[in-house]
Amino acid sequence: MKREELIKELEAKAKILRRDIVEIVGVGLPGHIGGSCSAADIVAALYFHKMHIDPKDPKKPDRDRFLLSKGHAAIVQYAALAELGFFDRSELKKCKQLGAMLQGHPDYRKTPGVEANTGSLGQGLSIGLGMALGLRLNNIPRKVYVIIGDGEMAEGQIWEAAMAAANFKTDNLVAILDNNELQATGPIKERFNTYPIKPKWESFGWHTIEINGHDMGQIIDALDAADETKGQPTIIIAHTIKGKGISFAENVPEYHNGALTPETYQKALAELS
């Protein structure tokens, strides 16, 4: 497939994911719209292009691993898994219901394609590092991809994992920072300022790439560059917009975990149609 065709196809997939996010949240109940939509382009590039995975064999040893460390954004992962056929799309409508396959945070015991329980912020990168080291010990030439949130960088465990990953030269570990600059209650700079980002990760020994997280060409190129990096882990700092694709939710902290009215629900679907 030509690059231009691939980019258009992945952009279309990202729009499907965003529409699914809106439909999963529905009307009247809060859902993590903002951070799910900001990560949708990255998730689309990983699931529909980059990763070696098999919906018919979710536990295949020779597979890439994906961890959504910011597990509150699970609905974007569920949308991708359903689109790929890991489970029937009818499960999306049952999300967060008691006993359902899809819970508010990823649960590997319930959901095919989920690699670990995440959402207690800060833990995903450590889990991903352990998986990357395990793949190396077993001589499996696959990668572990971990999406972390910029608000999540306030957690000390992120930096412990960052130091350890560089120390062990885990070049099969790729972190992707969903840098939308907002957390639940407002701007990162005003709540827990973790900036500047790039110099910090460089000083911890990571290969650091900075991109527009909604430019599919840049996302693809960054993931390819991570493949070529040897002897150190890679972090892709993806500058994103919280609530991307839904005009009234973009850069609005209230949609970190916001509810839709019948009117805003229909408006969001119309914008994503």
C-alpha positions in Angstrom: 0.0 0.0 0.0 1.3 3.5 -0.9 2.1 5.8 2.0 -0.7 8.2 1.1 -3.3 5.4 1.0 -2.1 4.1 4.3 -2.4 7.5 6.0 -5.9 8.0 4.7 -6.9 4.5 5.8 -5.5 5.0 9.3 -7.1 8.4 9.6 -10.5 6.8 8.7 -9.9 4.2 11.4 -9.2 6.9 14.0 -12.5 8.6 13.1 -14.3 5.2 13.6 -12.6 4.9 17.0 -13.7 8.4 18.0 -17.3 7.7 16.9 -17.2 4.4 18.9 -16.0 6.4 22.0 -19.0 8.7 21.8 -21.4 5.7 21.3 -19.8 3.8 24.2 -20.2 6.8 26.6 -23.8 7.5 25.4 -26.1 10.0 27.0 -26.3 11.1 30.7 -23.4 9.1 32.2 -19.8 10.3 32.6 -17.1 8.8 30.4 -13.5 9.5 29.6 -14.0 11.2 26.3 -11.2 13.7 26.3 -8.2 11.4 26.9 -9.6 8.7 24.8 -10.0 11.0 21.8 -6.6 12.5 22.2 -5.0 9.0 21.9 -7.2 7.8 19.0 -4.7 8.5 16.2 -1.9 6.8 18.0 -4.0 3.8 18.9 -5.2 3.5 15.3 -1.6 3.5 14.0 -0.5 0.9 16.4 -3.4 -1.5 16.1 -4.2 -1.2 12.3 -0.6 -0.8 11.1 2.3 -1.3 13.4 1.7 -4.2 15.8 2.0 -7.9 15.0 -1.1 -9.3 16.7 -3.7 -11.9 15.9 -7.4 -11.5 17.0 -7.9 -15.3 16.6 -5.0 -16.0 18.9 -4.7 -13.1 21.4 -2.1 -14.9 23.6 0.1 -15.9 20.7 3.7 -15.8 22.1 5.1 -14.2 19.0 3.1 -10.9 19.3 3.7 -7.3 20.1 2.3 -6.1 23.4 0.3 -2.9 24.0 -0.4 -1.4 27.4 -2.6 1.6 28.0 -1.0 2.8 31.2 -3.6 5.7 31.4 -6.2 3.0 31.8 -9.1 5.4 32.4 -9.0 5.9 28.5 -9.8 2.2 28.0 -12.7 2.9 25.7 -10.4 3.8 22.8 -8.6 0.5 23.2 -12.0 -1.4 23.4 -13.0 0.3 20.2 -9.9 -0.8 18.4 -10.1 -4.4 19.7 -13.7 -4.6 18.6 -12.9 -3.2 15.1 -10.2 -5.9 14.7 -12.5 -8.7 15.8 -11.1 -9.6 19.2 -14.7 -9.7 20.4 -18.2 -8.9 19.0 -19.0 -5.2 18.7 -22.2 -5.7 20.7 -20.0 -5.8 23.8 -19.3 -2.1 23.3 -22.8 -1.2 24.3 -22.4 -3.1 27.6 -19.2 -1.2 28.7 -19.0 -0.6 32.4 -22.0 -2.7 33.2 -21.8 -5.1 36.1 -20.3 -8.4 35.0 -19.6 -7.2 31.4 -16.5 -8.0 29.4 -15.5 -4.4 29.2 -14.9 -2.6 32.5 -14.1 1.1 33.3 -10.4 0.1 33.3 -8.7 -2.6 31.3 -9.0 -6.1 32.8 -6.9 -8.8 31.2 -9.0 -11.5 32.9 -12.1 -10.4 31.1 -11.1 -8.8 27.8 -9.3 -10.6 24.9 -6.4 -8.5 23.7 -5.8 -6.7 27.0 -2.3 -7.5 28.3 -2.6 -6.2 31.9 -4.9 -4.4 34.4 -4.0 -0.7 34.3 -5.5 2.5 35.5 -3.7 2.8 38.8 -1.6 5.5 37.3 2.2 5.1 37.0 2.3 1.3 36.8 2.0 0.6 33.1 5.5 1.5 32.2 6.9 -0.9 34.8 4.7 -3.7 33.6 5.8 -2.9 30.0 9.4 -3.0 31.0 9.0 -6.4 32.6 7.3 -7.7 29.4 10.1 -6.3 27.2 12.8 -8.0 29.3 10.8 -11.2 29.2 10.6 -11.0 25.4 14.4 -10.5 25.2 15.1 -13.4 27.5 12.9 -15.7 25.3 14.5 -14.4 22.1 11.2 -13.1 20.8 11.9 -10.2 18.5 8.7 -8.2 19.3 8.1 -4.8 20.9 6.1 -3.5 23.9 4.2 -0.3 23.4 3.0 1.7 26.4 0.8 4.8 26.2 1.2 7.1 29.2 -0.5 10.3 30.1 1.2 13.6 30.8 -0.6 14.0 34.1 0.6 10.5 34.9 4.2 11.7 34.8 3.7 13.1 38.3 3.9 9.5 39.5 7.3 8.5 40.8 7.0 4.9 39.5 7.2 6.3 35.9 10.7 7.6 36.5 11.8 4.4 38.3 10.8 2.5 35.2 12.4 5.0 33.0 15.8 4.7 34.8 15.6 0.9 34.8 14.6 0.7 31.1 17.6 2.7 30.1 19.9 0.8 32.4 18.9 -2.5 30.9 19.0 -1.1 27.3 15.5 -2.3 26.5 15.3 -1.1 22.9 12.2 -3.3 22.4 10.2 -0.9 24.7 8.5 2.1 23.2 6.7 4.6 25.4 4.2 7.0 23.8 3.3 10.1 25.8 -0.2 11.4 25.1 0.8 15.0 25.8 -2.6 16.8 25.7 -1.5 19.2 28.5 -4.7 18.8 30.6 -5.6 16.5 33.5 -9.0 16.0 35.2 -9.0 19.4 37.0 -7.1 21.7 34.7 -3.8 22.4 32.9 -0.8 20.2 33.9 1.4 23.4 34.3 -1.0 24.6 37.0 -1.6 21.3 38.8 1.7 19.4 38.8 4.2 20.9 36.4 6.4 18.1 34.9 7.8 20.3 32.1 10.1 20.4 30.2 9.5 16.9 29.0 12.0 16.1 26.3 15.2 17.1 28.3 14.0 14.9 31.2 13.6 11.8 29.2 16.9 12.4 27.3 18.7 12.8 30.6 17.2 9.5 31.7 18.8 7.8 28.7 15.9 7.4 26.3 15.8 8.0 22.6 13.3 10.9 22.3 11.1 11.8 19.4 8.7 14.7 19.4 5.7 14.7 17.0 2.2 16.1 16.3 0.1 13.3 17.7 -2.6 13.9 15.2 -0.4 13.8 12.1 -0.6 10.2 11.0 2.5 10.5 8.8 4.5 11.7 11.8 3.1 8.9 14.0 4.1 6.3 11.4 7.6 7.7 10.9 8.2 7.9 14.7 7.1 4.2 15.2 9.4 3.2 12.3 12.3 5.2 13.9 11.8 3.3 17.1 12.4 0.1 15.2 15.8 1.4 14.1 16.9 2.5 17.6 19.3 0.1 19.3 20.7 0.0 22.8 18.1 2.3 24.4 14.3 2.6 24.9 12.3 5.1 22.9 9.7 7.6 24.0 7.5 9.4 21.4 6.3 12.6 22.8 3.0 13.1 21.0 1.5 16.6 21.3 -2.3 16.1 21.2 -5.5 17.8 21.9 -7.8 16.5 24.6 -11.2 15.7 23.1 -9.8 15.8 19.6 -12.4 15.6 16.8 -15.3 16.8 18.9 -15.4 20.6 18.7 -17.1 21.4 22.0 -14.9 19.0 23.9 -11.5 20.0 22.5 -9.2 21.4 25.2 -12.0 21.4 27.8 -11.0 19.8 31.1 -14.6 19.0 32.0 -14.6 16.3 29.3 -11.8 14.4 31.0 -14.7 12.4 32.4 -17.8 14.2 31.2 -21.3 13.4 30.3 -23.1 14.1 27.1 -26.6 15.5 26.7 -28.9 14.2 24.0 -28.0 17.4 22.0 -24.2 17.1 22.5 -24.3 13.4 21.8 -25.9 14.0 18.4 -23.6 16.9 17.6 -20.5 14.7 18.4 -21.8 11.9 16.2 -22.5 14.3 13.3 -19.0 15.8 13.5 -17.5 12.3 13.4 -19.8 10.9 10.6 
